[in-house]
């Protein structure tokens, strides 16, 4: 995608969502970190359902350690991989107490040194909690970036680096949330809504015309009944 079209791409995203927000519920940097760890291979809705009660009781690493691993599992057992996630959250909470004075570090190296925290999780925390212009490439962003042609790549790291290079500085802080929301609600995996996409003319996906035609045909068939 050309730089001019990339500029238009982000302008339209910003117009559609002037103040994009994460759909994970949290109350501070620590609960955000916990929610993001829990969200791996899980839906935000499922995580929010589990953490509603948890975060009414736990707000800090010390409080999480007091709850304990068994206690934590009780709250998050509805989430996939809850055993390993609970183990990592307790281990992370212990390190936060022992090495970071009960606080969340604001640098990538320290975040990625925490159990259960990879590059994507660190990028989310840096972006949301510390207002850093990081882009955490999940399945939604990976799909949107490759389909649209804004930043193609064979793996998430390549796409992340491509997005960092091509995204204008003024859009970089919100790019993460814009792309996730677009992938979650418009450029979906199985049935992308190409017919109603406000980025249709900029998108370089070869199948977009077929998807648009199929949608139009379905509407016509329904109206004829």
Backbone as CSV, one residue per row, in Angstrom:
resi,resn,N_x,N_y,N_z,CA_x,CA_y,CA_z,C_x,C_y,C_z
1,UNK,0.845,-1.191,0.000,0.000,0.000,0.000,0.885,1.247,0.000
2,UNK,0.525,2.218,-0.775,1.328,3.433,-0.872,1.219,4.265,0.403
3,UNK,2.224,5.096,0.685,2.147,5.964,1.867,0.907,6.847,1.874
4,UNK,0.499,7.318,0.704,-0.696,8.170,0.638,-1.942,7.404,1.047
5,UNK,-2.039,6.159,0.596,-3.197,5.344,0.958,-3.143,4.899,2.415
6,UNK,-1.947,4.683,2.933,-1.809,4.351,4.356,-2.307,5.505,5.213
7,UNK,-1.980,6.723,4.802,-2.471,7.913,5.504,-4.000,7.943,5.491
8,UNK,-4.609,7.688,4.344,-6.068,7.652,4.237,-6.647,6.517,5.091
9,UNK,-5.984,5.378,5.071,-6.387,4.191,5.820,-6.558,4.536,7.303
10,UNK,-5.528,5.144,7.875,-5.583,5.482,9.300,-6.528,6.636,9.595
11,UNK,-6.652,7.574,8.676,-7.581,8.686,8.886,-9.014,8.164,9.001
12,UNK,-9.337,7.182,8.171,-10.696,6.618,8.224,-10.910,5.815,9.505
13,UNK,-9.884,5.080,9.917,-9.983,4.346,11.184,-10.180,5.316,12.347
14,UNK,-9.441,6.414,12.331,-9.540,7.389,13.417,-10.901,8.094,13.423
15,UNK,-11.462,8.279,12.240,-12.784,8.904,12.158,-13.858,7.957,12.685
16,UNK,-13.706,6.667,12.396,-14.689,5.682,12.858,-14.603,5.461,14.368
17,UNK,-13.377,5.506,14.914,-13.165,5.298,16.350,-12.210,6.372,16.868
18,UNK,-12.700,7.565,17.162,-11.816,8.654,17.595,-11.040,8.349,18.877
19,UNK,-11.650,7.580,19.779,-10.992,7.254,21.049,-11.083,5.743,21.303
20,UNK,-10.315,4.975,20.556,-10.394,3.514,20.699,-9.903,3.048,22.065
21,UNK,-10.588,2.075,22.624,-10.239,1.546,23.933,-10.160,0.020,23.875
22,UNK,-9.333,-0.540,24.735,-9.306,-1.994,24.852,-10.641,-2.481,25.387
23,UNK,-11.037,-3.674,24.988,-12.291,-4.240,25.473,-12.072,-5.117,26.704
24,UNK,-10.836,-5.217,27.156,-10.551,-5.910,28.416,-10.824,-4.956,29.577
25,UNK,-11.508,-5.431,30.585,-11.766,-4.625,31.776,-10.567,-4.692,32.716
26,UNK,-10.189,-3.537,33.259,-9.078,-3.480,34.210,-9.211,-2.211,35.038
27,UNK,-8.488,-2.143,36.136,-8.574,-0.976,37.011,-7.246,-0.253,37.175
28,UNK,-6.154,-0.948,36.914,-4.825,-0.335,37.005,-3.857,-1.142,36.136
29,UNK,-2.600,-0.755,36.146,-1.615,-1.431,35.287,-1.464,-2.905,35.642
30,UNK,-1.561,-3.216,36.925,-1.420,-4.618,37.329,-2.589,-5.470,36.856
31,UNK,-3.805,-5.009,37.063,-4.957,-5.807,36.625,-5.004,-5.886,35.103
32,UNK,-4.493,-4.858,34.423,-4.379,-4.938,32.960,-3.431,-6.063,32.574
33,UNK,-2.281,-6.129,33.225,-1.313,-7.189,32.949,-1.927,-8.565,33.167
34,UNK,-2.631,-8.736,34.266,-3.286,-10.014,34.559,-4.309,-10.346,33.485
35,UNK,-5.119,-9.372,33.105,-6.157,-9.600,32.090,-5.542,-9.994,30.753
36,UNK,-4.442,-9.355,30.386,-3.810,-9.669,29.096,-3.202,-11.067,29.124
37,UNK,-2.588,-11.446,30.235,-2.064,-12.813,30.364,-3.197,-13.830,30.210
38,UNK,-4.319,-13.546,30.835,-5.463,-14.459,30.763,-6.090,-14.498,29.376
39,UNK,-5.914,-13.441,28.592,-6.596,-13.346,27.297,-5.953,-14.184,26.194
40,UNK,-4.773,-14.740,26.442,-4.130,-15.577,25.425,-5.017,-16.771,25.086
41,UNK,-5.345,-16.926,23.818,-6.212,-17.999,23.340,-7.571,-17.999,24.056
42,UNK,-8.043,-16.823,24.373,-9.351,-16.674,25.022,-9.972,-15.375,24.522
43,UNK,-11.283,-15.243,24.653,-11.964,-14.030,24.223,-11.950,-12.989,25.336
44,UNK,-11.991,-11.720,24.957,-12.054,-10.658,25.951,-13.315,-10.797,26.799
45,UNK,-14.405,-11.192,26.176,-15.663,-11.351,26.914,-15.531,-12.417,27.990
46,UNK,-14.880,-13.529,27.642,-14.687,-14.595,28.614,-13.776,-14.166,29.751
47,UNK,-12.736,-13.409,29.417,-11.819,-12.917,30.451,-12.541,-11.935,31.370
48,UNK,-13.305,-11.027,30.795,-14.018,-10.037,31.607,-15.006,-10.700,32.555
49,UNK,-15.634,-11.743,32.099,-16.590,-12.460,32.951,-15.879,-13.071,34.157
50,UNK,-14.678,-13.593,33.919,-13.934,-14.239,34.999,-13.312,-13.214,35.952
51,UNK,-12.858,-12.090,35.407,-12.144,-11.134,36.252,-13.063,-10.161,36.989
52,UNK,-14.334,-10.146,36.667,-15.252,-9.225,37.352,-15.200,-9.430,38.864
53,UNK,-15.286,-10.677,39.281,-15.218,-10.975,40.716,-13.786,-10.919,41.226
54,UNK,-12.844,-11.397,40.412,-11.439,-11.417,40.827,-10.928,-10.021,41.143
55,UNK,-11.201,-9.058,40.250,-10.660,-7.717,40.445,-11.393,-6.926,41.518
56,UNK,-12.518,-7.414,41.967,-13.172,-6.769,43.109,-12.450,-7.128,44.401
57,UNK,-11.640,-8.184,44.333,-10.887,-8.633,45.500,-9.399,-8.355,45.379
58,UNK,-8.865,-8.458,44.178,-7.422,-8.344,43.956,-7.103,-7.141,43.075
59,UNK,-6.235,-6.266,43.562,-5.825,-5.083,42.809,-4.306,-4.952,42.678
60,UNK,-3.556,-5.696,43.481,-2.099,-5.564,43.499,-1.433,-6.938,43.515
61,UNK,-0.147,-6.981,43.185,0.581,-8.252,43.256,0.547,-8.872,44.661
62,UNK,0.659,-8.049,45.699,0.616,-8.575,47.070,-0.722,-9.243,47.357
63,UNK,-1.784,-8.622,46.914,-3.114,-9.208,47.136,-3.280,-10.503,46.353
64,UNK,-2.656,-10.589,45.166,-2.723,-11.821,44.384,-1.966,-12.942,45.088
65,UNK,-0.817,-12.620,45.672,-0.051,-13.634,46.393,-0.828,-14.111,47.620
66,UNK,-1.527,-13.209,48.259,-2.344,-13.593,49.417,-3.482,-14.512,48.993
67,UNK,-4.024,-14.283,47.809,-5.084,-15.150,47.281,-4.543,-16.542,46.998
68,UNK,-3.353,-16.608,46.434,-2.710,-17.897,46.165,-3.149,-18.522,44.852
69,UNK,-2.366,-19.499,44.408,-2.639,-20.129,43.121,-3.968,-20.871,43.111
70,UNK,-4.267,-21.597,44.165,-5.545,-22.318,44.221,-6.718,-21.345,44.220
71,UNK,-6.579,-20.265,44.967,-7.635,-19.266,45.005,-7.840,-18.607,43.660
72,UNK,-6.749,-18.320,42.958,-6.839,-17.718,41.637,-7.509,-18.657,40.646
73,UNK,-7.153,-19.920,40.696,-7.765,-20.897,39.780,-9.276,-20.937,39.943
74,UNK,-9.748,-20.727,41.146,-11.193,-20.729,41.401,-11.890,-19.653,40.566
75,UNK,-11.243,-18.502,40.406,-11.846,-17.390,39.659,-11.717,-17.549,38.148
76,UNK,-10.635,-18.180,37.683,-10.347,-18.176,36.233,-10.513,-19.546,35.583
77,UNK,-11.142,-20.491,36.268,-11.238,-21.850,35.736,-12.083,-21.949,34.464
78,UNK,-12.852,-20.917,34.154,-13.650,-20.928,32.916,-12.825,-20.536,31.693
79,UNK,-11.590,-20.096,31.919,-10.725,-19.631,30.829,-9.786,-20.757,30.397
80,UNK,-9.571,-20.883,29.097,-8.673,-21.904,28.584,-7.267,-21.782,29.159
81,UNK,-6.640,-22.921,29.398,-5.273,-22.981,29.929,-5.158,-22.299,31.291
82,UNK,-6.234,-22.361,32.088,-6.256,-21.605,33.336,-5.215,-22.074,34.344
83,UNK,-4.847,-23.347,34.311,-3.846,-23.842,35.264,-2.486,-23.187,35.042
84,UNK,-2.026,-23.207,33.804,-0.721,-22.603,33.512,-0.764,-21.086,33.663
85,UNK,-1.882,-20.479,33.296,-2.005,-19.026,33.437,-1.992,-18.616,34.913
86,UNK,-2.690,-19.367,35.743,-2.694,-19.065,37.170,-1.293,-19.205,37.753
87,UNK,-0.597,-20.242,37.332,0.777,-20.461,37.810,1.677,-19.295,37.403
88,UNK,1.552,-18.849,36.163,2.377,-17.733,35.684,2.037,-16.427,36.385
89,UNK,0.753,-16.192,36.618,0.336,-14.949,37.274,0.863,-14.886,38.699
90,UNK,0.837,-15.989,39.413,1.371,-16.010,40.776,2.877,-15.807,40.757
91,UNK,3.568,-16.466,39.833,5.023,-16.303,39.723,5.381,-14.864,39.343
92,UNK,4.617,-14.283,38.428,4.840,-12.897,38.033,4.593,-11.951,39.197
93,UNK,3.531,-12.190,39.940,3.209,-11.340,41.088,4.321,-11.381,42.127
94,UNK,4.903,-12.553,42.320,5.998,-12.683,43.281,7.214,-11.857,42.848
95,UNK,7.533,-11.912,41.557,8.662,-11.126,41.049,8.388,-9.626,41.134
96,UNK,7.136,-9.243,40.900,6.788,-7.823,40.989,6.971,-7.305,42.415
97,UNK,6.646,-8.137,43.384,6.821,-7.747,44.782,8.299,-7.708,45.149
98,UNK,9.035,-8.751,44.750,10.431,-8.888,45.166,11.385,-7.959,44.423
99,UNK,11.120,-7.714,43.118,12.078,-6.963,42.307,11.608,-5.580,41.876
100,UNK,10.296,-5.340,41.938,9.781,-4.083,41.392,8.904,-3.314,42.380
101,UNK,9.069,-3.595,43.658,8.360,-2.849,44.710,6.857,-2.817,44.500
102,UNK,6.306,-3.948,44.035,4.863,-4.097,43.877,4.307,-3.297,42.701
103,UNK,5.207,-2.828,41.821,4.800,-2.023,40.672,5.036,-2.760,39.358
104,UNK,4.401,-2.264,38.283,4.589,-2.826,36.945,5.722,-2.072,36.260
105,UNK,6.765,-2.751,35.807,7.852,-2.061,35.110,7.365,-1.480,33.793
106,UNK,7.977,-0.382,33.376,7.528,0.291,32.158,8.511,0.114,31.003
107,UNK,9.372,-0.899,31.069,10.270,-1.177,29.960,10.049,-2.610,29.479
108,UNK,10.260,-2.809,28.195,9.981,-4.095,27.564,10.806,-5.238,28.169
109,UNK,12.086,-5.005,28.398,12.959,-6.073,28.896,12.473,-6.614,30.227
110,UNK,12.117,-5.732,31.134,11.638,-6.166,32.449,10.291,-6.869,32.351
111,UNK,9.421,-6.370,31.478,8.116,-7.003,31.310,8.263,-8.415,30.745
112,UNK,9.096,-8.561,29.723,9.254,-9.865,29.088,9.991,-10.865,29.975
113,UNK,10.615,-10.377,31.039,11.281,-11.273,31.992,10.287,-11.903,32.968
114,UNK,9.038,-11.422,32.943,8.012,-11.940,33.847,7.390,-13.205,33.257
115,UNK,7.117,-14.227,34.078,6.496,-15.466,33.589,5.158,-15.207,32.919
116,UNK,4.980,-15.780,31.735,3.720,-15.632,31.019,3.614,-14.362,30.199
117,UNK,4.675,-13.561,30.188,4.653,-12.299,29.450,5.599,-12.382,28.256
118,UNK,5.026,-12.427,27.069,5.814,-12.413,25.843,5.793,-11.033,25.218
119,UNK,6.283,-10.932,24.014,6.370,-9.633,23.344,4.996,-9.000,23.133
120,UNK,4.018,-9.807,22.733,2.691,-9.252,22.479,2.076,-8.684,23.759
121,UNK,2.159,-9.443,24.850,1.619,-8.980,26.123,2.328,-7.717,26.584
122,UNK,3.645,-7.696,26.457,4.413,-6.514,26.845,3.992,-5.301,26.024
123,UNK,3.793,-5.489,24.736,3.380,-4.382,23.867,2.021,-3.832,24.268
124,UNK,1.100,-4.717,24.622,-0.229,-4.268,25.047,-0.127,-3.417,26.311
125,UNK,0.625,-3.900,27.288,0.776,-3.170,28.559,1.478,-1.831,28.329
126,UNK,2.533,-1.826,27.540,3.244,-0.579,27.256,2.342,0.429,26.554
127,UNK,1.517,-0.059,25.640,0.628,0.811,24.879,-0.480,1.396,25.747
128,UNK,-1.152,0.544,26.479,-2.339,0.984,27.220,-1.988,1.627,28.559
129,UNK,-1.103,0.999,29.314,-0.792,1.502,30.653,0.205,2.654,30.652
130,UNK,1.108,2.656,29.658,2.174,3.660,29.665,2.189,4.548,28.419
131,UNK,1.137,4.468,27.614,0.977,5.351,26.444,2.141,5.273,25.459
132,UNK,2.716,4.101,25.315,3.793,3.925,24.346,3.198,3.581,22.972
133,UNK,3.828,3.999,21.891,3.290,3.743,20.547,3.627,2.340,20.029
134,UNK,3.396,1.340,20.854,3.691,-0.037,20.475,2.484,-0.664,19.777
135,UNK,2.749,-1.665,18.960,1.682,-2.360,18.239,1.816,-3.850,18.523
136,UNK,0.871,-4.390,19.266,0.886,-5.806,19.614,0.119,-6.577,18.545
137,UNK,0.810,-7.364,17.778,0.181,-8.056,16.648,-0.447,-9.369,17.107
138,UNK,-1.772,-9.376,17.172,-2.508,-10.607,17.466,-3.065,-11.154,16.157
139,UNK,-3.947,-12.143,16.235,-4.485,-12.753,15.016,-5.300,-11.752,14.201
140,UNK,-6.006,-10.838,14.867,-6.811,-9.843,14.162,-5.925,-8.880,13.370
141,UNK,-4.917,-8.347,14.026,-4.030,-7.393,13.363,-3.243,-8.074,12.257
142,UNK,-2.793,-9.292,12.503,-2.050,-10.042,11.487,-2.900,-10.214,10.227
143,UNK,-4.176,-10.535,10.414,-5.087,-10.727,9.292,-5.353,-9.416,8.552
144,UNK,-5.675,-8.372,9.272,-5.976,-7.090,8.643,-4.761,-6.548,7.894
145,UNK,-3.599,-6.636,8.506,-2.382,-6.109,7.890,-2.063,-6.828,6.585
146,UNK,-2.190,-8.152,6.591,-1.882,-8.927,5.392,-2.957,-8.797,4.323
147,UNK,-4.216,-8.836,4.714,-5.299,-8.718,3.730,-5.291,-7.361,3.048
148,UNK,-5.207,-6.324,3.843,-5.314,-4.973,3.299,-4.091,-4.575,2.493
149,UNK,-2.940,-5.172,2.846,-1.707,-4.803,2.170,-0.969,-3.679,2.864
150,UNK,-1.460,-3.256,4.014,-0.793,-2.161,4.722,0.565,-2.602,5.261
151,UNK,0.657,-3.896,5.664,1.929,-4.420,6.174,1.892,-5.939,6.103
152,UNK,2.443,-6.486,5.053,2.409,-7.937,4.869,3.625,-8.598,5.499
153,UNK,3.427,-9.826,5.974,4.528,-10.570,6.573,4.113,-11.982,6.901
154,UNK,5.099,-12.891,6.957,4.814,-14.301,7.202,4.647,-14.625,8.677
155,UNK,5.093,-13.751,9.552,4.910,-13.987,10.983,4.634,-12.664,11.689
156,UNK,4.230,-12.753,12.945,3.777,-11.558,13.669,4.895,-10.533,13.872
157,UNK,6.124,-11.003,14.051,7.234,-10.069,14.276,7.506,-9.239,13.019
158,UNK,7.465,-9.885,11.857,7.671,-9.158,10.610,6.566,-8.128,10.405
159,UNK,5.323,-8.530,10.681,4.196,-7.609,10.525,4.317,-6.448,11.517
160,UNK,4.713,-6.755,12.743,4.893,-5.695,13.751,5.916,-4.669,13.277
161,UNK,7.051,-5.143,12.806,8.099,-4.235,12.346,7.652,-3.434,11.131
162,UNK,6.904,-4.089,10.235,6.401,-3.392,9.050,5.407,-2.302,9.428
163,UNK,4.538,-2.598,10.399,3.558,-1.609,10.853,4.252,-0.424,11.529
164,UNK,5.280,-0.710,12.317,6.006,0.370,12.983,6.672,1.294,11.965
165,UNK,7.116,0.716,10.861,7.793,1.500,9.840,6.822,2.322,8.984
166,UNK,5.661,1.726,8.685,4.757,2.398,7.739,3.722,3.291,8.405
167,UNK,3.457,3.086,9.687,2.414,3.867,10.365,2.916,5.264,10.713
168,UNK,2.246,6.307,10.224,2.654,7.678,10.575,2.649,7.880,12.086
169,UNK,3.599,8.651,12.574,3.774,8.844,14.014,2.496,9.292,14.718
170,UNK,1.717,10.161,14.064,0.510,10.693,14.700,-0.568,9.634,14.913
171,UNK,-0.463,8.482,14.217,-1.460,7.423,14.357,-0.947,6.233,15.175
172,UNK,0.343,6.231,15.513,0.957,5.025,16.068,0.413,4.640,17.441
173,UNK,0.086,5.613,18.271,-0.401,5.295,19.610,-1.701,4.496,19.564
174,UNK,-2.603,4.840,18.648,-3.908,4.178,18.587,-4.000,3.076,17.542
175,UNK,-2.945,2.908,16.753,-2.985,1.923,15.664,-3.339,0.530,16.166
176,UNK,-2.780,0.154,17.295,-3.027,-1.173,17.877,-4.518,-1.425,18.067
177,UNK,-5.195,-0.512,18.739,-6.617,-0.692,19.018,-7.468,-0.579,17.758
178,UNK,-7.136,0.346,16.882,-7.912,0.483,15.639,-7.893,-0.802,14.821
179,UNK,-6.714,-1.370,14.663,-6.579,-2.566,13.837,-7.250,-3.776,14.470
180,UNK,-7.163,-3.907,15.780,-7.844,-5.008,16.478,-9.362,-4.901,16.296
181,UNK,-9.897,-3.721,16.543,-11.344,-3.541,16.434,-11.826,-3.773,15.006
182,UNK,-11.050,-3.326,14.028,-11.441,-3.530,12.635,-11.436,-5.021,12.297
183,UNK,-10.437,-5.732,12.790,-10.368,-7.173,12.539,-11.429,-7.955,13.290
184,UNK,-11.817,-7.456,14.430,-12.799,-8.154,15.259,-14.228,-7.988,14.745
185,UNK,-14.528,-6.805,14.178,-15.912,-6.514,13.823,-16.188,-6.285,12.336
186,UNK,-15.162,-6.044,11.551,-15.372,-5.808,10.117,-14.594,-6.820,9.277
187,UNK,-13.292,-6.808,9.397,-12.441,-7.714,8.605,-12.270,-9.035,9.349
188,UNK,-13.390,-9.707,9.562,-13.399,-10.932,10.344,-12.792,-12.102,9.570
189,UNK,-12.461,-13.162,10.291,-11.733,-14.276,9.678,-12.566,-15.012,8.636
190,UNK,-13.765,-15.428,8.985,-14.557,-16.292,8.109,-15.490,-15.529,7.175
191,UNK,-16.116,-14.495,7.680,-17.079,-13.760,6.860,-16.805,-12.261,6.944
192,UNK,-15.720,-11.814,6.310,-15.401,-10.380,6.354,-16.511,-9.551,5.726
193,UNK,-16.810,-8.414,6.334,-17.909,-7.561,5.880,-17.400,-6.547,4.850
194,UNK,-16.882,-7.057,3.746,-16.313,-6.192,2.708,-17.345,-5.221,2.159
195,UNK,-18.600,-5.655,2.062,-19.644,-4.824,1.463,-19.912,-3.555,2.259
196,UNK,-19.595,-3.546,3.543,-19.860,-2.374,4.372,-18.570,-1.757,4.927
197,UNK,-17.430,-2.185,4.406,-16.146,-1.709,4.920,-15.799,-0.338,4.349
198,UNK,-15.505,0.616,5.215,-15.156,1.965,4.773,-13.716,2.062,4.266
199,UNK,-13.007,0.918,4.267,-11.653,0.873,3.713,-11.612,0.093,2.402
200,UNK,-12.778,-0.227,1.855,-12.877,-1.123,0.695,-12.011,-0.657,-0.479
201,UNK,-12.072,0.607,-0.822,-11.343,1.095,-1.996,-9.831,1.123,-1.784
202,UNK,-9.397,1.176,-0.529,-7.962,1.196,-0.223,-7.392,-0.212,-0.065
203,UNK,-8.239,-1.143,0.323,-7.812,-2.515,0.606,-7.289,-3.203,-0.662
204,UNK,-6.200,-3.939,-0.523,-5.581,-4.622,-1.654,-5.851,-6.127,-1.666
205,UNK,-6.816,-6.572,-0.858,-7.128,-8.001,-0.797,-7.777,-8.443,-2.107
206,UNK,-7.236,-9.475,-2.714,-7.721,-9.926,-4.021,-9.151,-10.454,-3.974
207,UNK,-9.574,-11.007,-2.838,-10.904,-11.609,-2.737,-11.995,-10.624,-2.338
208,UNK,-11.659,-9.365,-2.138,-12.662,-8.438,-1.610,-13.839,-8.246,-2.571
209,UNK,-13.589,-8.261,-3.867,-14.675,-8.079,-4.832,-15.609,-9.281,-4.830
210,UNK,-15.040,-10.475,-4.690,-15.864,-11.684,-4.617,-16.730,-11.660,-3.369
211,UNK,-16.138,-11.262,-2.245,-16.901,-11.185,-0.997,-18.006,-10.153,-1.104
212,UNK,-17.702,-9.038,-1.740,-18.692,-7.978,-1.887,-19.833,-8.428,-2.793
213,UNK,-19.488,-9.160,-3.879,-20.492,-9.666,-4.801,-21.385,-10.695,-4.122
214,UNK,-20.778,-11.587,-3.334,-21.552,-12.602,-2.620,-22.542,-11.963,-1.668
215,UNK,-22.107,-10.939,-0.959,-22.990,-10.257,-0.022,-24.138,-9.577,-0.752
216,UNK,-23.823,-8.917,-1.890,-24.862,-8.240,-2.669,-25.873,-9.238,-3.205
217,UNK,-25.383,-10.399,-3.655,-26.262,-11.439,-4.191,-27.198,-11.962,-3.114
218,UNK,-26.668,-12.146,-1.897,-27.496,-12.639,-0.797,-28.597,-11.643,-0.455
219,UNK,-28.231,-10.356,-0.487,-29.229,-9.318,-0.205,-30.320,-9.328,-1.271
220,UNK,-29.918,-9.507,-2.540,-30.875,-9.540,-3.640,-31.791,-10.738,-3.523
221,UNK,-31.201,-11.895,-3.203,-32.006,-13.115,-3.043,-33.029,-12.951,-1.940
222,UNK,-32.630,-12.319,-0.846,-33.537,-12.122,0.287,-34.663,-11.173,-0.088
223,UNK,-34.323,-10.120,-0.823,-35.347,-9.138,-1.192,-36.349,-9.691,-2.192
224,UNK,-35.948,-10.722,-2.945,-36.834,-11.298,-3.941,-37.827,-12.296,-3.346
225,UNK,-37.577,-12.700,-2.101,-38.434,-13.716,-1.494,-39.758,-13.122,-1.012
